[in-house]
């Protein structure tokens, strides 16, 4: 299926990484403990989030809804957006075009 986009890929991944970073326990997806996550410096956390965003973007091409810690990410092809949720609250819309 694949996620269709028209924006610069790096911009989408940067936006997605920022949104994932607002999910308090997003680090659980990479099987990291809270203490280990907080021990990382800001640059290391950004790099993990960017890599995670890249992986999740491609994962959404196979499954339109993915869990990230206590949140989730959904691909909405009809509106050309990624929706990022914490629990049941929509917190970010990432435009793909």
PyMOL commands that place a pseudoatom at each C-alpha (Angstrom):
pseudoatom trace, name=CA, resn=UNK, resi=1, chain=A, elem=C, hetatm=0, pos=[0.000, 0.000, 0.000]
pseudoatom trace, name=CA, resn=UNK, resi=2, chain=A, elem=C, hetatm=0, pos=[2.535, 2.647, 1.104]
pseudoatom trace, name=CA, resn=UNK, resi=3, chain=A, elem=C, hetatm=0, pos=[2.056, 6.100, 2.558]
pseudoatom trace, name=CA, resn=UNK, resi=4, chain=A, elem=C, hetatm=0, pos=[1.609, 8.649, -0.209]
pseudoatom trace, name=CA, resn=UNK, resi=5, chain=A, elem=C, hetatm=0, pos=[3.230, 12.015, 0.327]
pseudoatom trace, name=CA, resn=UNK, resi=6, chain=A, elem=C, hetatm=0, pos=[4.284, 15.070, -1.621]
pseudoatom trace, name=CA, resn=UNK, resi=7, chain=A, elem=C, hetatm=0, pos=[6.163, 17.041, 1.066]
pseudoatom trace, name=CA, resn=UNK, resi=8, chain=A, elem=C, hetatm=0, pos=[9.883, 16.692, 1.583]
pseudoatom trace, name=CA, resn=UNK, resi=9, chain=A, elem=C, hetatm=0, pos=[10.431, 13.380, 3.354]
pseudoatom trace, name=CA, resn=UNK, resi=10, chain=A, elem=C, hetatm=0, pos=[12.884, 14.874, 5.873]
pseudoatom trace, name=CA, resn=UNK, resi=11, chain=A, elem=C, hetatm=0, pos=[10.276, 17.454, 6.897]
pseudoatom trace, name=CA, resn=UNK, resi=12, chain=A, elem=C, hetatm=0, pos=[7.619, 14.804, 7.455]
pseudoatom trace, name=CA, resn=UNK, resi=13, chain=A, elem=C, hetatm=0, pos=[10.006, 12.688, 9.550]
pseudoatom trace, name=CA, resn=UNK, resi=14, chain=A, elem=C, hetatm=0, pos=[11.072, 15.740, 11.583]
pseudoatom trace, name=CA, resn=UNK, resi=15, chain=A, elem=C, hetatm=0, pos=[7.427, 16.607, 12.298]
pseudoatom trace, name=CA, resn=UNK, resi=16, chain=A, elem=C, hetatm=0, pos=[6.624, 12.995, 13.155]
pseudoatom trace, name=CA, resn=UNK, resi=17, chain=A, elem=C, hetatm=0, pos=[9.646, 12.714, 15.472]
pseudoatom trace, name=CA, resn=UNK, resi=18, chain=A, elem=C, hetatm=0, pos=[8.545, 15.847, 17.304]
pseudoatom trace, name=CA, resn=UNK, resi=19, chain=A, elem=C, hetatm=0, pos=[5.022, 14.498, 17.671]
pseudoatom trace, name=CA, resn=UNK, resi=20, chain=A, elem=C, hetatm=0, pos=[6.229, 11.100, 18.902]
pseudoatom trace, name=CA, resn=UNK, resi=21, chain=A, elem=C, hetatm=0, pos=[8.352, 12.915, 21.478]
pseudoatom trace, name=CA, resn=UNK, resi=22, chain=A, elem=C, hetatm=0, pos=[5.167, 14.274, 23.067]
pseudoatom trace, name=CA, resn=UNK, resi=23, chain=A, elem=C, hetatm=0, pos=[3.965, 10.744, 23.837]
pseudoatom trace, name=CA, resn=UNK, resi=24, chain=A, elem=C, hetatm=0, pos=[5.319, 10.319, 27.371]
pseudoatom trace, name=CA, resn=UNK, resi=25, chain=A, elem=C, hetatm=0, pos=[6.260, 6.665, 27.045]
pseudoatom trace, name=CA, resn=UNK, resi=26, chain=A, elem=C, hetatm=0, pos=[7.191, 6.473, 23.361]
pseudoatom trace, name=CA, resn=UNK, resi=27, chain=A, elem=C, hetatm=0, pos=[10.563, 4.998, 24.377]
pseudoatom trace, name=CA, resn=UNK, resi=28, chain=A, elem=C, hetatm=0, pos=[8.761, 1.752, 25.283]
pseudoatom trace, name=CA, resn=UNK, resi=29, chain=A, elem=C, hetatm=0, pos=[8.467, 0.971, 21.574]
pseudoatom trace, name=CA, resn=UNK, resi=30, chain=A, elem=C, hetatm=0, pos=[12.246, 0.603, 21.447]
pseudoatom trace, name=CA, resn=UNK, resi=31, chain=A, elem=C, hetatm=0, pos=[12.152, -1.486, 24.628]
pseudoatom trace, name=CA, resn=UNK, resi=32, chain=A, elem=C, hetatm=0, pos=[13.889, 1.143, 26.730]
pseudoatom trace, name=CA, resn=UNK, resi=33, chain=A, elem=C, hetatm=0, pos=[13.200, 1.798, 30.393]
pseudoatom trace, name=CA, resn=UNK, resi=34, chain=A, elem=C, hetatm=0, pos=[12.202, 5.257, 31.639]
pseudoatom trace, name=CA, resn=UNK, resi=35, chain=A, elem=C, hetatm=0, pos=[15.477, 5.659, 33.569]
pseudoatom trace, name=CA, resn=UNK, resi=36, chain=A, elem=C, hetatm=0, pos=[17.539, 4.808, 30.493]
pseudoatom trace, name=CA, resn=UNK, resi=37, chain=A, elem=C, hetatm=0, pos=[15.537, 7.268, 28.378]
pseudoatom trace, name=CA, resn=UNK, resi=38, chain=A, elem=C, hetatm=0, pos=[15.978, 10.135, 30.831]
pseudoatom trace, name=CA, resn=UNK, resi=39, chain=A, elem=C, hetatm=0, pos=[19.705, 9.352, 31.105]
pseudoatom trace, name=CA, resn=UNK, resi=40, chain=A, elem=C, hetatm=0, pos=[20.145, 10.155, 27.396]
pseudoatom trace, name=CA, resn=UNK, resi=41, chain=A, elem=C, hetatm=0, pos=[21.087, 13.690, 26.454]
pseudoatom trace, name=CA, resn=UNK, resi=42, chain=A, elem=C, hetatm=0, pos=[18.760, 15.741, 24.246]
pseudoatom trace, name=CA, resn=UNK, resi=43, chain=A, elem=C, hetatm=0, pos=[20.684, 14.981, 21.039]
pseudoatom trace, name=CA, resn=UNK, resi=44, chain=A, elem=C, hetatm=0, pos=[20.556, 11.235, 21.678]
pseudoatom trace, name=CA, resn=UNK, resi=45, chain=A, elem=C, hetatm=0, pos=[16.806, 11.375, 22.347]
pseudoatom trace, name=CA, resn=UNK, resi=46, chain=A, elem=C, hetatm=0, pos=[16.260, 13.363, 19.129]
pseudoatom trace, name=CA, resn=UNK, resi=47, chain=A, elem=C, hetatm=0, pos=[18.231, 10.787, 17.143]
pseudoatom trace, name=CA, resn=UNK, resi=48, chain=A, elem=C, hetatm=0, pos=[16.213, 7.901, 18.623]
pseudoatom trace, name=CA, resn=UNK, resi=49, chain=A, elem=C, hetatm=0, pos=[12.966, 9.737, 17.858]
pseudoatom trace, name=CA, resn=UNK, resi=50, chain=A, elem=C, hetatm=0, pos=[14.049, 10.494, 14.283]
pseudoatom trace, name=CA, resn=UNK, resi=51, chain=A, elem=C, hetatm=0, pos=[14.941, 6.853, 13.681]
pseudoatom trace, name=CA, resn=UNK, resi=52, chain=A, elem=C, hetatm=0, pos=[11.686, 5.735, 15.280]
pseudoatom trace, name=CA, resn=UNK, resi=53, chain=A, elem=C, hetatm=0, pos=[9.716, 8.197, 13.127]
pseudoatom trace, name=CA, resn=UNK, resi=54, chain=A, elem=C, hetatm=0, pos=[11.417, 6.867, 9.997]
pseudoatom trace, name=CA, resn=UNK, resi=55, chain=A, elem=C, hetatm=0, pos=[10.560, 3.272, 10.928]
pseudoatom trace, name=CA, resn=UNK, resi=56, chain=A, elem=C, hetatm=0, pos=[6.978, 4.131, 11.858]
pseudoatom trace, name=CA, resn=UNK, resi=57, chain=A, elem=C, hetatm=0, pos=[6.427, 6.045, 8.610]
pseudoatom trace, name=CA, resn=UNK, resi=58, chain=A, elem=C, hetatm=0, pos=[7.270, 2.936, 6.604]
pseudoatom trace, name=CA, resn=UNK, resi=59, chain=A, elem=C, hetatm=0, pos=[5.300, 0.724, 8.992]
pseudoatom trace, name=CA, resn=UNK, resi=60, chain=A, elem=C, hetatm=0, pos=[2.191, 2.817, 8.347]
pseudoatom trace, name=CA, resn=UNK, resi=61, chain=A, elem=C, hetatm=0, pos=[2.418, 1.712, 4.720]
pseudoatom trace, name=CA, resn=UNK, resi=62, chain=A, elem=C, hetatm=0, pos=[1.538, -1.825, 5.844]
pseudoatom trace, name=CA, resn=UNK, resi=63, chain=A, elem=C, hetatm=0, pos=[-0.683, -1.081, 8.810]
pseudoatom trace, name=CA, resn=UNK, resi=64, chain=A, elem=C, hetatm=0, pos=[-2.589, 2.212, 8.934]
pseudoatom trace, name=CA, resn=UNK, resi=65, chain=A, elem=C, hetatm=0, pos=[-2.592, 2.277, 12.756]
pseudoatom trace, name=CA, resn=UNK, resi=66, chain=A, elem=C, hetatm=0, pos=[0.418, 1.661, 15.007]
pseudoatom trace, name=CA, resn=UNK, resi=67, chain=A, elem=C, hetatm=0, pos=[0.780, 1.789, 18.791]
pseudoatom trace, name=CA, resn=UNK, resi=68, chain=A, elem=C, hetatm=0, pos=[3.537, 3.908, 20.301]
pseudoatom trace, name=CA, resn=UNK, resi=69, chain=A, elem=C, hetatm=0, pos=[3.714, 3.511, 24.063]
pseudoatom trace, name=CA, resn=UNK, resi=70, chain=A, elem=C, hetatm=0, pos=[0.352, 4.676, 25.399]
pseudoatom trace, name=CA, resn=UNK, resi=71, chain=A, elem=C, hetatm=0, pos=[-0.332, 6.564, 22.163]
pseudoatom trace, name=CA, resn=UNK, resi=72, chain=A, elem=C, hetatm=0, pos=[-0.899, 5.678, 18.533]
pseudoatom trace, name=CA, resn=UNK, resi=73, chain=A, elem=C, hetatm=0, pos=[-0.278, 6.942, 15.033]
pseudoatom trace, name=CA, resn=UNK, resi=74, chain=A, elem=C, hetatm=0, pos=[-2.804, 6.640, 12.208]
pseudoatom trace, name=CA, resn=UNK, resi=75, chain=A, elem=C, hetatm=0, pos=[-2.414, 7.187, 8.489]
pseudoatom trace, name=CA, resn=UNK, resi=76, chain=A, elem=C, hetatm=0, pos=[-5.473, 8.931, 7.029]
pseudoatom trace, name=CA, resn=UNK, resi=77, chain=A, elem=C, hetatm=0, pos=[-5.042, 8.603, 3.256]
pseudoatom trace, name=CA, resn=UNK, resi=78, chain=A, elem=C, hetatm=0, pos=[-8.292, 10.418, 2.469]
pseudoatom trace, name=CA, resn=UNK, resi=79, chain=A, elem=C, hetatm=0, pos=[-7.065, 13.598, 4.154]
pseudoatom trace, name=CA, resn=UNK, resi=80, chain=A, elem=C, hetatm=0, pos=[-3.341, 13.044, 3.425]
pseudoatom trace, name=CA, resn=UNK, resi=81, chain=A, elem=C, hetatm=0, pos=[-2.332, 13.309, 7.082]
pseudoatom trace, name=CA, resn=UNK, resi=82, chain=A, elem=C, hetatm=0, pos=[-0.772, 11.349, 9.892]
pseudoatom trace, name=CA, resn=UNK, resi=83, chain=A, elem=C, hetatm=0, pos=[-2.663, 11.603, 13.170]
pseudoatom trace, name=CA, resn=UNK, resi=84, chain=A, elem=C, hetatm=0, pos=[-0.742, 11.238, 16.421]
pseudoatom trace, name=CA, resn=UNK, resi=85, chain=A, elem=C, hetatm=0, pos=[-2.666, 10.455, 19.605]
pseudoatom trace, name=CA, resn=UNK, resi=86, chain=A, elem=C, hetatm=0, pos=[-1.823, 10.216, 23.292]
pseudoatom trace, name=CA, resn=UNK, resi=87, chain=A, elem=C, hetatm=0, pos=[-4.327, 7.801, 24.796]
pseudoatom trace, name=CA, resn=UNK, resi=88, chain=A, elem=C, hetatm=0, pos=[-7.534, 8.961, 23.097]
pseudoatom trace, name=CA, resn=UNK, resi=89, chain=A, elem=C, hetatm=0, pos=[-6.542, 12.588, 22.493]
pseudoatom trace, name=CA, resn=UNK, resi=90, chain=A, elem=C, hetatm=0, pos=[-5.483, 13.764, 19.045]
pseudoatom trace, name=CA, resn=UNK, resi=91, chain=A, elem=C, hetatm=0, pos=[-2.378, 15.888, 19.612]
pseudoatom trace, name=CA, resn=UNK, resi=92, chain=A, elem=C, hetatm=0, pos=[-0.793, 16.334, 16.173]
pseudoatom trace, name=CA, resn=UNK, resi=93, chain=A, elem=C, hetatm=0, pos=[-1.790, 16.332, 12.516]
pseudoatom trace, name=CA, resn=UNK, resi=94, chain=A, elem=C, hetatm=0, pos=[1.128, 15.948, 10.132]
pseudoatom trace, name=CA, resn=UNK, resi=95, chain=A, elem=C, hetatm=0, pos=[0.410, 17.065, 6.578]
pseudoatom trace, name=CA, resn=UNK, resi=96, chain=A, elem=C, hetatm=0, pos=[1.722, 14.769, 3.862]
pseudoatom trace, name=CA, resn=UNK, resi=97, chain=A, elem=C, hetatm=0, pos=[1.084, 17.093, 0.915]
for i in range(1, 97): cmd.bond("trace and resi %d" % i, "trace and resi %d" % (i + 1))
show_as sticks, trace
zoom trace
